[in-house]
């Protein structure tokens, strides 16, 4: 069952070929064998998972199963789950057993899915390599000397290594798509506001968005069906009627025939995505994917995203500014870590935060504190918000001429562990293609499209207009019916 | 406009993060590298552009001003570092 799709697993559960308890045990055993090396999971809890699996089996026996009932799903350790350690990859929350469920967890529980465990991540989702985790780096299953990407690196690794059939992630500047690309899996960041942020530890609230990670677009669609939906407890949650993202995947593009199912689809390709800084092996794989889309009937439109180079500077003002505000809650008083020794209240705050946060989180809090401080607000924060609008306007212009935008997810394939960790600016430039959709609030996904240097995976970045997830997933599904990049698994897995 | 060592220490104080002399020195270099990247924003004139505060440009939803939370004080305090008789304990602030 380790290579099976969610649909195949659901069919096997429905036909009683396997029980949820057996399935969950198989995945837990596999995690037990491989996680010591890969470090994809921070927490597994056999008893809790199996209790949910037994409930799921009873529900299936009653004939009351939903599509994901009985299927074990791994959750990024940023989602609060009642009774589970929810560390967010930080020492600051290394003792935090959540007293409540995130909306996303409630939705999966309601669907009868099993919590398989909590996955490793960059501390507070700040990182592109999973090396900032308090629980140590995650390894890339394609080559264990390389990073899996981040910040949802544990979820990406778990899917790639077949430790979980599906997983959740979050994406503030690329944290679902970049690890999906570097680990050779499919991941989608929905339109901002699709998935509730309630119970999802906050990093940069105007950008943070939960999403799904899986082996294929079809699996991602099934996961998104469970995750998406209005939640009054998130003030930015969107009130929209429910959509079935998985229902129409196999249908051709409107007006197209079966032999050229994507005829009529206009794919925007931006010159800015193929300039200096893009590695030749990644460019080649992405061009190969674009040629495949043309074989499927799609046409290419040249577009311009002239302000995209300003997205990284603007992001590194907005995200740290919001983070410095959000992370001020960690003061050692109500929950989380408290320094063991201190002189007075101020000293308790300062020592708790100095000891509880890692280097990257502190750096971002300091940047954010500075850009929001008296006299600098206009020059940095307001300026960055103005650039944010320019970037959103670039996309709006592009989408008047095309249906989807495609390009590389990341400028290179996975890089060696330790190679960028001491140079923050180099690390930040990894997210040059993934950041613009977050600033605009657009949906974006990455899907496997080939291999580059060292036989490491390459991801294709697909950006859609607001609320076009169903179309994006349909287009990705047709690509995956015509290719087998997404079916490749790392050696020895 | 590079940050001085004193500015780095002042920012750390504002952020309530204790910082040693050697950490402040290391951080100074890294922050100045990052601000070198951020300064690229100044290359574009944005004086006529409205700041974008929300991805969908919508006003935040408001709710009725009513009681919506049930009392879960003891559950929530079970994860606190130090609690006594329902109160969070911190070092003495007022003599």
Interface residues (C-beta under 8 A of the other chain):
Chain A: X95 X96 X97 X98 X99 X191 X192 X193 X206 X207 X232 X235 X236 X238 X239 X307 X309 X310 X312 X313 X314 X316 X317 X324 X328 X331 X332 X333 X334 X335 X336 X337 X338 X342 X343 X344 X345 X346 X347 X348 X349 X350 X351 X353 X354 X357 X362 X363 X365 X366 X367 X369 X370 X371 X373 X380 X382 X383 X384 X385 X386 X387 X388 X389 X390 X392 X423 X424 X425 X428 X440 X441 X466
Chain B: X3 X7 X8 X11 X12 X13 X14 X15 X16 X17 X18 X19 X27 X30 X31 X33 X34 X35 X36 X37 X38 X39 X40 X41 X42 X43 X44 X46 X49 X50 X51 X52 X53 X54 X55 X56 X60 X61 X63 X72 X75 X76 X78 X79 X80 X81 X82 X88 X90 X91 X92 X93
